[in-house]
Amino acid sequence: MNPAATLSNKLLVSAFQARASDIHFYPFPHQTNIYFRIHGKRILHKTILTSQYQLLLTHYKFSSGMDIGEIRKPQNGTIIHQTASQKKFALRLSTLPVNNNIESLAIRILPQEKDLTLDQLFMFPYQLKKMKKWMTNRAGIILFTGPTGSGKTTTLYALLQTVLQEKSIQTITLEDPIEKDMDNILQVQVNEKAGITYQTGLKAALRHDPDVIMVGEIRDEQTAQFAFNASLTGHLVLSTLHAKNAQGTIHRLLEMGIKKSDIQQSLIAVAALELLPIQVRGTTKRTAILELLEEDVLEDILNGVDHQIMDNFHSFHHLRRKAYAYGFISKETYLYS
């Protein structure tokens, strides 16, 4: 095994053992800092020579199918890594050109073996019951929102798995990249270089008679409009969107050019996710609280009513206070999350 592969293996083993969700490389002319993101916090793991990092970067770019000679443009790639104990992880790599003709590198770690059920993901069971009820709709759109790493895609996968255990439905996903292989689902890898965009993928998916379409992420006005159009033609559409909170999701849709009337007609619900650290048997894990917007609250927001004063809406602040009162989270988490 060459030195770069040896260093990579040691680094990945440390990241897996620490249950890191991401690895960040910060290169400087002489040294490179390596950070792990663990339970949402960025922690310095170690510092290596930048000459070592350059060898490591070349190794990762080659292994993930990136262009080794291209250093001026951002690139993306994926590696499937199997550990000595036969556990599989998908590594999603992204390079970014920075100063001094050096590229930074970020690696998202996506476990492939670990199947989290819905009841393991959320702090409050009543929120799970509401989401299962949403899935009984035959048409419309359900959005999961939050920042990067808040569990949006994990929630979508778990929700689909739960529904598929209860009934047989034709489900097609459009993802960039496919984060986890799933049985009984047609998964389409979006590849813009090959001409498979979210828009072309959606058009093709609609010809396969789907009951449910999952769009990995709504990133632009075209995808947003197409997803809403699909929901208006008798399909149940699930997707994710980057937004600070549930109310912000509505504002983002309006900014993307979605008509107020289409939101009223198609949007079943919004679940905005926030992950909080909790202690379970002496170890720290993160579990989600959700701001849930349903039909009555959606109508109020579209009419300009402040969601913070609604009796039937629980904000993140309210949910954190409730979690602290029940002893689920620490006072520090309640005050500073």
VOBA-1610 file (N, C-alpha, C; in pm, whole numbers, padded with zeros to 5 digits, always signed):
BEGIN
Met+00085-00120+00000Met+00000+00000+00000Met+00088+00125+00000Asn+00059+00221-00091Asn+00143+00341-00099Asn+00117+00433+00020Pro+00210+00529+00047Pro+00197+00615+00166Pro+00065+00691+00173Ala+00016+00740+00059Ala-00110+00815+00059Ala-00227+00725+00096Ala-00229+00603+00043Ala-00337+00509+00074Ala-00332+00469+00221Thr-00210+00451+00275Thr-00194+00416+00415Thr-00246+00527+00505Leu-00208+00653+00473Leu-00255+00768+00551Leu-00406+00782+00542Ser-00460+00761+00422Ser-00605+00770+00402Ser-00677+00667+00488Asn-00628+00544+00487Asn-00693+00438+00563Asn-00695+00469+00713Lys-00582+00517+00766Lys-00574+00551+00908Lys-00671+00665+00941Leu-00676+00763+00853Leu-00764+00878+00873Leu-00911+00837+00872Leu-00948+00754+00777Leu-01087+00711+00766Leu-01128+00624+00884Val-01040+00535+00928Val-01070+00452+01045Val-01097+00540+01166Ser-01013+00644+01185Ser-01033+00737+01298Ser-01167+00808+01286Ala-01201+00850+01164Ala-01327+00922+01142Ala-01447+00830+01169Phe-01441+00706+01122Phe-01551+00612+01144Phe-01569+00584+01292Gln-01456+00562+01362Gln-01463+00532+01505Gln-01520+00649+01585Ala-01489+00771+01540Ala-01538+00891+01608Ala-01680+00926+01567Arg-01737+00849+01472Arg-01871+00876+01418Arg-01879+01016+01358Ala-01774+01053+01290Ala-01772+01184+01223Ala-01863+01181+01100Ser-01929+01292+01075Ser-02014+01302+00956Ser-01938+01363+00839Asp-01830+01436+00869Asp-01752+01503+00764Asp-01605+01510+00805Ile-01519+01518+00702Ile-01378+01547+00721Ile-01346+01670+00638His-01283+01770+00699His-01247+01894+00629His-01095+01909+00629Phe-01038+01938+00512Phe-00895+01963+00499Phe-00874+02111+00472Tyr-00798+02178+00559Tyr-00767+02320+00544Tyr-00619+02334+00510Pro-00585+02352+00382Pro-00444+02356+00343Pro-00385+02498+00351Phe-00263+02505+00401Phe-00182+02627+00401Phe-00050+02594+00334Pro+00035+02693+00303Pro+00158+02664+00228Pro+00243+02552+00287His+00253+02542+00419His+00344+02444+00478His+00273+02333+00556Gln+00154+02360+00607Gln+00084+02257+00683Gln-00064+02259+00650Thr-00129+02147+00676Thr-00272+02132+00647Thr-00342+02080+00772Asn-00446+02151+00813Asn-00525+02109+00928Asn-00638+02017+00882Ile-00660+01910+00958Ile-00767+01815+00928Ile-00868+01820+01042Tyr-00992+01850+01008Tyr-01099+01861+01107Tyr-01202+01751+01085Phe-01259+01702+01196Phe-01374+01612+01191Phe-01496+01690+01239Arg-01612+01666+01175Arg-01737+01720+01230Arg-01806+01605+01303Ile-01819+01620+01436Ile-01876+01516+01520Ile-01994+01574+01596His-02112+01516+01577His-02235+01565+01639His-02254+01715+01614Gly-02220+01757+01493Gly-02241+01894+01452Gly-02129+01990+01486Lys-02031+01946+01567Lys-01921+02034+01607Lys-01795+02001+01529Arg-01726+02105+01485Arg-01602+02089+01408Arg-01483+02083+01503Ile-01410+01971+01499Ile-01302+01946+01594Ile-01173+01918+01518Leu-01062+01984+01559Leu-00932+01960+01496Leu-00886+01819+01527His-00861+01739+01425His-00816+01601+01445His-00664+01592+01447Lys-00601+01649+01345Lys-00454+01648+01340Lys-00406+01746+01235Thr-00274+01770+01234Thr-00210+01856+01134Thr-00103+01774+01062Ile-00100+01783+00929Ile+00000+01713+00851Ile+00073+01814+00762Leu+00184+01771+00704Leu+00256+01856+00609Leu+00172+01871+00483Thr+00178+01989+00422Thr+00100+02010+00300Thr+00150+01921+00187Ser+00278+01886+00189Ser+00329+01792+00089Ser+00260+01655+00103Gln+00232+01613+00227Gln+00156+01489+00250Gln+00012+01503+00202Tyr-00045+01620+00228Tyr-00183+01644+00188Tyr-00199+01640+00037Gln-00100+01695-00036Gln-00108+01695-00182Gln-00110+01552-00236Leu-00030+01463-00176Leu-00031+01322-00217Leu-00167+01259-00184Leu-00219+01293-00066Leu-00349+01241-00023Leu-00460+01290-00115Leu-00455+01418-00152Leu-00556+01477-00240Leu-00554+01409-00377Thr-00434+01386-00431Thr-00422+01317-00559Thr-00481+01176-00552His-00453+01109-00441His-00508+00974-00419His-00661+00977-00420Tyr-00719+01074-00349Tyr-00865+01083-00341Tyr-00926+01122-00476Lys-00862+01215-00546Lys-00916+01258-00675Lys-00915+01143-00776Phe-00805+01067-00776Phe-00796+00953-00867Phe-00899+00846-00832Ser-00911+00816-00703Ser-01001+00709-00657Ser-01148+00742-00680Ser-01181+00871-00682Ser-01321+00911-00697Ser-01357+00953-00839Gly-01260+00938-00932Gly-01289+00967-01071Gly-01281+01113-01111Met-01218+01196-01026Met-01199+01338-01062Met-01081+01352-01157Asp-01070+01468-01219Asp-00957+01503-01306Asp-00840+01548-01218Ile-00734+01467-01215Ile-00619+01498-01128Ile-00551+01627-01170Gly-00550+01657-01300Gly-00481+01775-01350Gly-00558+01905-01334Glu-00686+01897-01301Glu-00769+02017-01289Glu-00764+02070-01147Ile-00707+02190-01130Ile-00699+02250-00997Ile-00767+02386-00991Arg-00822+02433-01105Arg-00882+02567-01108Arg-01033+02566-01087Lys-01095+02448-01103Lys-01240+02439-01091Lys-01279+02343-00979Pro-01390+02371-00911Pro-01440+02275-00811Pro-01479+02144-00878Gln-01457+02033-00807Gln-01494+01902-00859Gln-01564+01820-00750Asn-01640+01720-00795Asn-01708+01629-00701Asn-01682+01486-00742Gly-01684+01398-00643Gly-01665+01256-00670Gly-01716+01172-00555Thr-01724+01041-00578Thr-01773+00949-00475Thr-01685+00826-00469Ile-01657+00778-00349Ile-01583+00654-00326Ile-01666+00565-00235Ile-01676+00437-00268Ile-01736+00339-00177Ile-01621+00271-00102His-01618+00290+00029His-01509+00236+00112His-01562+00124+00201Gln-01491+00012+00198Gln-01529-00101+00283Gln-01420-00125+00387Thr-01459-00131+00513Thr-01362-00149+00621Thr-01323-00296+00635Ala-01224-00321+00721Ala-01178-00458+00745Ala-01289-00545+00802Ser-01384-00482+00871Ser-01497-00558+00928Ser-01616-00565+00833Gln-01592-00529+00705Gln-01691-00541+00598Gln-01804-00437+00604Lys-01786-00332+00682Lys-01884-00225+00683Lys-01858-00132+00564Lys-01966-00085+00502Lys-01952+00001+00385Lys-01989+00145+00417Phe-01909+00238+00360Phe-01936+00380+00372Phe-01923+00443+00234Ala-02017+00530+00200Ala-02003+00610+00079Ala-01938+00742+00118Leu-01830+00777+00048Leu-01759+00901+00075Leu-01789+00998-00039Arg-01850+01111-00007Arg-01884+01212-00107Arg-01780+01322-00098Leu-01699+01337-00201Leu-01585+01428-00199Leu-01613+01553-00280Ser-01559+01665-00232Ser-01575+01793-00301Ser-01448+01875-00286Thr-01391+01920-00397Thr-01272+02006-00392Thr-01312+02151-00418Leu-01230+02242-00366Leu-01254+02386-00384Leu-01120+02457-00396Pro-01092+02523-00511Pro-00966+02596-00526Pro-00959+02713-00428Val-00845+02727-00359Val-00826+02837-00264Val-00695+02907-00299Asn-00641+02984-00206Asn-00520+03060-00234Asn-00399+02970-00260Asn-00297+03030-00322Asn-00167+02964-00344Asn-00177+02838-00430Asn-00275+02837-00523Asn-00292+02723-00614Asn-00308+02590-00540Ile-00378+02595-00427Ile-00405+02475-00347Ile-00556+02452-00346Glu-00596+02326-00344Glu-00737+02291-00334Glu-00769+02241-00193Ser-00879+02290-00137Ser-00928+02231-00013Ser-01015+02111-00049Leu-01037+02025+00049Leu-01115+01905+00026Leu-01210+01882+00142Ala-01333+01850+00109Ala-01433+01812+00210Ala-01486+01674+00175Ile-01500+01589+00277Ile-01553+01453+00257Ile-01674+01433+00347Arg-01788+01405+00288Arg-01908+01369+00363Arg-01911+01216+00377Ile-01930+01167+00498Ile-01930+01024+00526Ile-02074+00976+00539Leu-02112+00880+00456Leu-02249+00830+00453Leu-02249+00680+00479Pro-02281+00637+00603Pro-02286+00493+00632Pro-02390+00424+00546Gln-02355+00305+00494Gln-02446+00231+00406Gln-02519+00119+00478Glu-02465+00074+00590Glu-02521-00043+00658Glu-02628-00006+00760Lys-02618+00113+00814Lys-02700+00149+00929Lys-02839+00195+00885Asp-02940+00117+00915Asp-03077+00153+00881Asp-03147+00208+01004Leu-03160+00339+01009Leu-03231+00401+01120Leu-03380+00402+01090Thr-03460+00353+01184Thr-03605+00359+01167Thr-03654+00495+01210Leu-03775+00529+01168Leu-03829+00661+01198Leu-03834+00690+01349Asp-03870+00588+01427Asp-03884+00614+01571Asp-03750+00635+01640Gln-03639+00607+01571Gln-03507+00634+01627Gln-03458+00775+01593Leu-03526+00841+01503Leu-03476+00969+01452Leu-03529+01090+01527Phe-03648+01080+01587Phe-03714+01199+01638Phe-03736+01195+01789Met-03732+01312+01849Met-03744+01323+01994Met-03888+01306+02041Phe-03982+01356+01962Phe-04122+01354+02005Phe-04205+01262+01914Pro-04261+01153+01968Pro-04335+01055+01887Pro-04453+01113+01810Tyr-04518+01217+01864Tyr-04636+01270+01795Tyr-04598+01330+01660Gln-04473+01378+01647Gln-04430+01434+01520Gln-04415+01324+01415Leu-04370+01207+01457Leu-04361+01092+01367Leu-04499+01051+01317Lys-04598+01049+01405Lys-04734+01012+01367Lys-04789+01107+01261Lys-04758+01236+01277Lys-04807+01333+01179Lys-04747+01308+01042Met-04617+01278+01037Met-04552+01255+00909Met-04606+01130+00840Lys-04631+01025+00917Lys-04690+00905+00858Lys-04827+00935+00798Lys-04903+01022+00864Lys-05033+01061+00813Lys-05020+01137+00680Trp-04916+01222+00670Trp-04894+01295+00544Trp-04879+01199+00427Met-04814+01084+00452Met-04783+00990+00345Met-04906+00917+00293Thr-05021+00936+00355Thr-05143+00873+00305Thr-05204+00953+00189Asn-05152+01073+00164Asn-05201+01153+00051Asn-05159+01089-00081Arg-05247+01092-00179Arg-05216+01034-00311Arg-05143+01134-00399Ala-05157+01263-00370Ala-05092+01365-00452Ala-05060+01486-00366Gly-04964+01565-00413Gly-04920+01681-00337Gly-04771+01674-00314Ile-04718+01771-00242Ile-04573+01777-00218Ile-04546+01796-00069Ile-04448+01721-00018Ile-04404+01732+00121Ile-04257+01772+00119Leu-04223+01876+00193Leu-04086+01927+00193Leu-04020+01910+00329Phe-03894+01866+00327Phe-03811+01857+00446Phe-03699+01958+00432Thr-03689+02048+00529Thr-03596+02159+00515Thr-03504+02171+00635Gly-03396+02244+00614Gly-03298+02264+00719Gly-03161+02284+00657Pro-03060+02315+00738Pro-02925+02334+00685Pro-02861+02201+00646Thr-02744+02207+00581Thr-02669+02087+00547Thr-02637+02007+00672Gly-02659+01876+00665Gly-02627+01789+00778Gly-02734+01781+00885Ser-02853+01831+00857Ser-02958+01830+00959Ser-03044+01704+00954Gly-03016+01613+00860Gly-03088+01487+00855Gly-03203+01480+00758Lys-03207+01572+00661Lys-03320+01575+00568Lys-03328+01447+00485Thr-03217+01410+00422Thr-03218+01292+00336Thr-03235+01164+00417Thr-03172+01158+00534Thr-03189+01041+00622Thr-03336+01022+00656Thr-03406+01132+00685Thr-03549+01125+00716Thr-03630+01077+00596Leu-03596+01127+00477Leu-03667+01084+00357Leu-03652+00934+00334Tyr-03529+00884+00347Tyr-03506+00741+00328Tyr-03587+00659+00429Ala-03581+00698+00555Ala-03651+00623+00660Ala-03802+00626+00637Leu-03853+00741+00593Leu-03997+00753+00567Leu-04039+00661+00453Leu-03959+00659+00346Leu-03990+00573+00233Leu-03984+00425+00272Gln-03882+00388+00350Gln-03871+00249+00394Gln-03991+00207+00476Thr-04038+00296+00563Thr-04154+00266+00647Thr-04279+00244+00562Val-04299+00331+00465Val-04418+00320+00379Val-04412+00193+00295Leu-04294+00160+00243Leu-04280+00042+00158Leu-04301-00089+00235Gln-04279-00086+00365Gln-04306-00203+00447Gln-04455-00227+00465Glu-04532-00120+00448Glu-04676-00130+00472Glu-04757-00150+00344Lys-04706-00103+00230Lys-04781-00120+00105Lys-04686-00113-00014Ser-04729-00170-00125Ser-04648-00173-00246Ser-04677-00049-00330Ile-04577+00033-00348Ile-04594+00155-00429Ile-04474+00170-00522Gln-04500+00221-00640Gln-04394+00248-00738Gln-04325+00377-00697Thr-04199+00365-00653Thr-04125+00480-00602Thr-03999+00504-00685Ile-03980+00627-00727Ile-03861+00664-00805Ile-03794+00782-00736Thr-03662+00773-00721Thr-03588+00885-00663Thr-03494+00945-00767Leu-03472+01075-00757Leu-03374+01147-00838Leu-03276+01212-00741Glu-03150+01169-00744Glu-03055+01211-00642Glu-02922+01252-00703Asp-02854+01344-00637Asp-02722+01389-00680Asp-02635+01415-00557Pro-02559+01312-00510Pro-02552+01176-00562Pro-02653+01087-00491Ile-02661+00959-00534Ile-02739+00860-00459Ile-02662+00832-00330Glu-02722+00865-00216Glu-02650+00855-00090Glu-02655+00716-00029Lys-02755+00637-00067Lys-02765+00503-00011Lys-02849+00416-00102Asp-02800+00294-00130Asp-02877+00202-00212Asp-02995+00148-00132Met-03113+00148-00195Met-03234+00101-00128Met-03305-00003-00212Asp-03357-00105-00145Asp-03432-00209-00214Asp-03572-00158-00250Asn-03629-00213-00356Asn-03768-00187-00397Asn-03793-00042-00440Ile-03685+00029-00473Ile-03699+00168-00518Ile-03611+00186-00643Leu-03665+00255-00744Leu-03586+00289-00862Leu-03510+00419-00833Gln-03378+00411-00824Gln-03297+00528-00791Gln-03222+00575-00914Val-03240+00702-00948Val-03176+00762-01066Val-03068+00858-01020Gln-02946+00838-01072Gln-02835+00927-01041Gln-02837+01047-01136Val-02856+01166-01083Val-02849+01287-01164Val-02704+01307-01209Asn-02685+01328-01339Asn-02552+01346-01395Asn-02561+01449-01507Glu-02535+01573-01472Glu-02556+01682-01569Glu-02462+01670-01688Lys-02339+01616-01667Lys-02246+01599-01779Lys-02302+01503-01882Ala-02377+01404-01834Ala-02437+01305-01925Ala-02576+01348-01972Gly-02618+01468-01933Gly-02747+01520-01976Gly-02863+01480-01889Ile-02834+01414-01775Ile-02942+01375-01684Ile-02950+01479-01573Thr-03031+01582-01595Thr-03054+01684-01494Thr-03176+01645-01412Tyr-03204+01722-01307Tyr-03327+01696-01232Tyr-03449+01709-01322Gln-03444+01806-01415Gln-03560+01827-01501Gln-03582+01711-01597Thr-03474+01666-01666Thr-03489+01555-01760Thr-03520+01425-01686Gly-03462+01409-01568Gly-03490+01289-01488Gly-03635+01284-01443Leu-03689+01399-01404Leu-03830+01405-01363Leu-03922+01372-01479Lys-03892+01426-01596Lys-03975+01397-01713Lys-03977+01248-01744Ala-03859+01185-01737Ala-03851+01041-01763Ala-03922+00961-01654Ala-03905+01005-01527Ala-03966+00934-01414Ala-04118+00933-01427Leu-04176+01043-01474Leu-04321+01052-01486Leu-04377+00952-01587Arg-04293+00906-01681Arg-04338+00807-01780Arg-04334+00664-01725His-04283+00649-01603His-04274+00516-01541His-04385+00493-01439Asp-04491+00569-01449Asp-04610+00550-01366Asp-04579+00544-01217Pro-04510+00645-01162Pro-04476+00640-01020Pro-04594+00679-00931Asp-04598+00621-00812Asp-04689+00667-00708Asp-04622+00777-00627Val-04492+00758-00600Val-04415+00854-00521Val-04287+00889-00596Ile-04257+01018-00601Ile-04131+01066-00659Ile-04055+01140-00550Met-03929+01100-00529Met-03845+01173-00435Met-03739+01250-00514Val-03740+01380-00500Val-03640+01466-00561Val-03538+01500-00453Gly-03413+01457-00471Gly-03313+01472-00366Gly-03304+01611-00308Glu-03307+01712-00395Glu-03299+01850-00346Glu-03355+01947-00449Ile-03436+02041-00406Ile-03481+02150-00492Ile-03376+02261-00484Arg-03304+02280-00593Arg-03191+02373-00593Arg-03216+02501-00671Asp-03314+02497-00760Asp-03335+02614-00845Asp-03482+02627-00882Glu-03515+02736-00952Glu-03654+02765-00987Glu-03714+02658-01078Gln-03633+02606-01175Gln-03685+02506-01267Gln-03726+02378-01196Thr-03638+02332-01106Thr-03668+02208-01034Thr-03789+02228-00943Ala-03795+02343-00878Ala-03909+02373-00790Ala-04040+02371-00869Gln-04040+02435-00985Gln-04162+02442-01065Gln-04203+02305-01115Phe-04102+02226-01157Phe-04133+02093-01210Phe-04187+02002-01100Ala-04127+02012-00980Ala-04173+01930-00867Ala-04318+01963-00832Phe-04351+02092-00832Phe-04489+02132-00801Phe-04584+02089-00913Asn-04538+02098-01038Asn-04623+02054-01148Asn-04651+01904-01138Ala-04548+01826-01100Ala-04567+01681-01085Ala-04670+01651-00976Ser-04666+01729-00869Ser-04762+01707-00761Ser-04903+01746-00802Leu-04915+01840-00895Leu-05046+01883-00943Leu-05109+01783-01041Thr-05025+01691-01094Thr-05076+01594-01192Thr-05100+01458-01128Gly-05119+01455-00997Gly-05161+01331-00932Gly-05050+01246-00875His-04932+01307-00843His-04822+01231-00784His-04788+01287-00646Leu-04744+01198-00558Leu-04695+01241-00428Leu-04545+01266-00442Val-04502+01388-00417Val-04362+01428-00435Val-04301+01461-00299Leu-04184+01404-00274Leu-04107+01435-00153Leu-03978+01501-00195Ser-03936+01604-00122Ser-03809+01667-00157Ser-03753+01743-00037Thr-03630+01794-00056Thr-03564+01874+00047Thr-03531+02012-00009Leu-03512+02105+00084Leu-03483+02243+00049Leu-03402+02304+00162His-03305+02386+00128His-03228+02454+00232His-03304+02578+00279Ala-03338+02579+00407Ala-03407+02694+00467Ala-03378+02694+00617Lys-03382+02811+00678Lys-03348+02823+00820Lys-03453+02759+00909Asn-03581+02775+00872Asn-03689+02719+00952Asn-03811+02698+00862Ala-03920+02656+00922Ala-04038+02621+00843Ala-04096+02742+00770Gln-04106+02854+00839Gln-04161+02973+00775Gln-04071+03019+00660Gly-03939+03008+00680Gly-03845+03046+00575Gly-03862+02963+00449Thr-03911+02841+00463Thr-03935+02755+00348Thr-04039+02818+00255Ile-04145+02871+00313Ile-04250+02934+00231Ile-04194+03055+00157His-04115+03135+00226His-04056+03252+00161His-03962+03211+00047Arg-03887+03103+00066Arg-03797+03057-00039Arg-03874+03011-00161Leu-03984+02942-00140Leu-04066+02897-00253Leu-04122+03016-00332Leu-04167+03117-00260Leu-04218+03237-00327Leu-04106+03307-00405Glu-03985+03311-00346Glu-03870+03371-00415Glu-03833+03293-00540Met-03859+03161-00538Met-03829+03075-00653Met-03936+03085-00762Gly-04035+03168-00739Gly-04137+03189-00842Gly-04256+03097-00834Ile-04268+03019-00725Ile-04386+02934-00710Ile-04504+03022-00670Lys-04612+03008-00742Lys-04729+03092-00717Lys-04793+03057-00583Lys-04847+03159-00520Lys-04917+03138-00393Lys-05029+03037-00409Ser-05099+03043-00521Ser-05211+02950-00544Ser-05161+02807-00558Asp-05042+02787-00618Asp-04986+02652-00631Asp-04943+02597-00495Ile-04888+02685-00409Ile-04851+02643-00274Ile-04976+02600-00198Gln-05081+02680-00210Gln-05207+02648-00140Gln-05265+02516-00188Gln-05255+02490-00317Gln-05317+02372-00376Gln-05234+02245-00358Ser-05099+02258-00361Ser-05013+02139-00368Ser-04939+02105-00240Leu-04898+02206-00164Leu-04809+02180-00052Leu-04886+02117+00064Ile-04857+01989+00090Ile-04924+01918+00199Ile-04871+01964+00333Ala-04737+01970+00345Ala-04677+02006+00473Ala-04529+02035+00455Val-04473+02101+00557Val-04329+02127+00564Val-04280+02077+00699Ala-04168+02005+00697Ala-04101+01965+00822Ala-03960+02023+00819Ala-03935+02120+00907Ala-03801+02177+00921Ala-03730+02105+01035Leu-03608+02057+01010Leu-03537+01975+01107Leu-03425+02051+01178Glu-03411+02020+01306Glu-03297+02069+01384Glu-03249+01954+01472Leu-03118+01925+01467Leu-03062+01815+01546Leu-03010+01866+01679Leu-03043+01792+01787Leu-02997+01827+01921Leu-02920+01711+01982Pro-02811+01739+02053Pro-02736+01630+02118Pro-02804+01583+02245Ile-02814+01451+02261Ile-02868+01393+02384Ile-02775+01282+02431Gln-02782+01250+02559Gln-02700+01142+02616Gln-02783+01014+02625Val-02731+00906+02567Val-02797+00775+02573Val-02694+00671+02617Arg-02714+00617+02736Arg-02625+00516+02793Arg-02479+00560+02790Gly-02457+00684+02828Gly-02321+00736+02839Gly-02258+00784+02710Thr-02328+00771+02598Thr-02275+00819+02470Thr-02365+00929+02415Thr-02305+01017+02336Thr-02380+01128+02277Thr-02433+01088+02140Lys-02558+01113+02116Lys-02617+01097+01984Lys-02700+01220+01955Arg-02739+01235+01830Arg-02823+01350+01796Arg-02960+01301+01750Thr-03060+01372+01793Thr-03197+01340+01754Thr-03266+01467+01709Ala-03370+01453+01629Ala-03429+01570+01562Ala-03556+01619+01630Ile-03570+01751+01632Ile-03698+01814+01659Ile-03742+01881+01528Leu-03873+01896+01511Leu-03922+01945+01383Leu-04026+02056+01401Glu-04009+02161+01325Glu-04117+02258+01308Glu-04207+02204+01198Leu-04332+02181+01230Leu-04425+02121+01135Leu-04529+02223+01090Leu-04533+02247+00961Leu-04634+02335+00903Leu-04734+02250+00827Glu-04859+02258+00864Glu-04964+02187+00792Glu-05063+02289+00735Glu-05171+02241+00680Glu-05259+02323+00597Glu-05305+02452+00664Asp-05354+02445+00789Asp-05408+02565+00851Asp-05298+02669+00878Val-05181+02621+00923Val-05071+02714+00951Val-05013+02770+00821Leu-05004+02686+00718Leu-04954+02733+00588Leu-05040+02849+00537Glu-05169+02834+00550Glu-05261+02938+00503Glu-05238+03068+00580Asp-05216+03059+00711Asp-05191+03179+00791Asp-05062+03248+00749Ile-04956+03170+00724Ile-04828+03228+00684Ile-04840+03297+00548Leu-04910+03232+00455Leu-04930+03292+00323Leu-05011+03421+00333Asn-05092+03433+00438Asn-05171+03554+00458Asn-05101+03655+00549Gly-04975+03627+00583Gly-04894+03724+00656Gly-04904+03719+00807Val-04963+03612+00864Val-04971+03599+01010Val-04837+03552+01064Asp-04786+03613+01170Asp-04658+03574+01231Asp-04671+03436+01293His-04588+03340+01245His-04601+03202+01293His-04564+03188+01439Gln-04488+03282+01495Gln-04446+03271+01635Gln-04563+03288+01732Ile-04670+03349+01688Ile-04782+03373+01781Ile-04899+03277+01758Met-04879+03179+01669Met-04986+03084+01641Met-04995+02980+01752Asp-05115+02955+01800Asp-05135+02857+01906Asp-05107+02714+01859Asn-05131+02686+01730Asn-05117+02550+01679Asn-04985+02527+01606Phe-04886+02613+01631Phe-04753+02595+01571Phe-04648+02595+01680His-04560+02494+01680His-04453+02485+01778His-04320+02515+01711Ser-04260+02630+01749Ser-04133+02672+01692Ser-04019+02590+01752Phe-03899+02604+01693Phe-03782+02536+01747Phe-03757+02578+01892His-03776+02707+01921His-03755+02756+02058His-03851+02685+02155His-03976+02675+02117His-04076+02606+02200His-04038+02459+02220Leu-03993+02393+02113Leu-03959+02251+02120Leu-03833+02227+02204Arg-03735+02318+02195Arg-03615+02305+02279Arg-03651+02321+02426Arg-03739+02417+02453Arg-03783+02439+02592Arg-03855+02316+02646Lys-03937+02255+02562Lys-04009+02134+02601Lys-03911+02018+02625Ala-03812+02006+02537Ala-03712+01899+02552Ala-03631+01917+02680Tyr-03599+02042+02714Tyr-03525+02069+02838Tyr-03612+02038+02961Ala-03739+02076+02953Ala-03831+02050+03066Ala-03847+01900+03091Tyr-03842+01820+02984Tyr-03854+01675+02998Tyr-03722+01608+03035Gly-03614+01687+03039Gly-03484+01631+03073Gly-03413+01563+02957Phe-03459+01587+02835Phe-03397+01525+02718Phe-03264+01591+02681Ile-03255+01723+02704Ile-03134+01797+02666Ile-03085+01877+02785Ser-02958+01920+02776Ser-02898+01999+02884Ser-02943+02144+02874Lys-02920+02218+02984Lys-02954+02361+02984Lys-02871+02435+02881Glu-02745+02395+02865Glu-02658+02460+02766Glu-02714+02443+02625Thr-02760+02321+02593Thr-02818+02296+02460Thr-02944+02378+02440Tyr-03026+02387+02544Tyr-03150+02464+02536Tyr-03121+02612+02510Leu-03022+02666+02579Leu-02995+02809+02570Leu-02918+02849+02446Tyr-02831+02761+02397Tyr-02736+02804+02293Tyr-02746+02730+02161Ser-02842+02641+02146Ser-02856+02571+02016Ser-02910+02668+01911
//
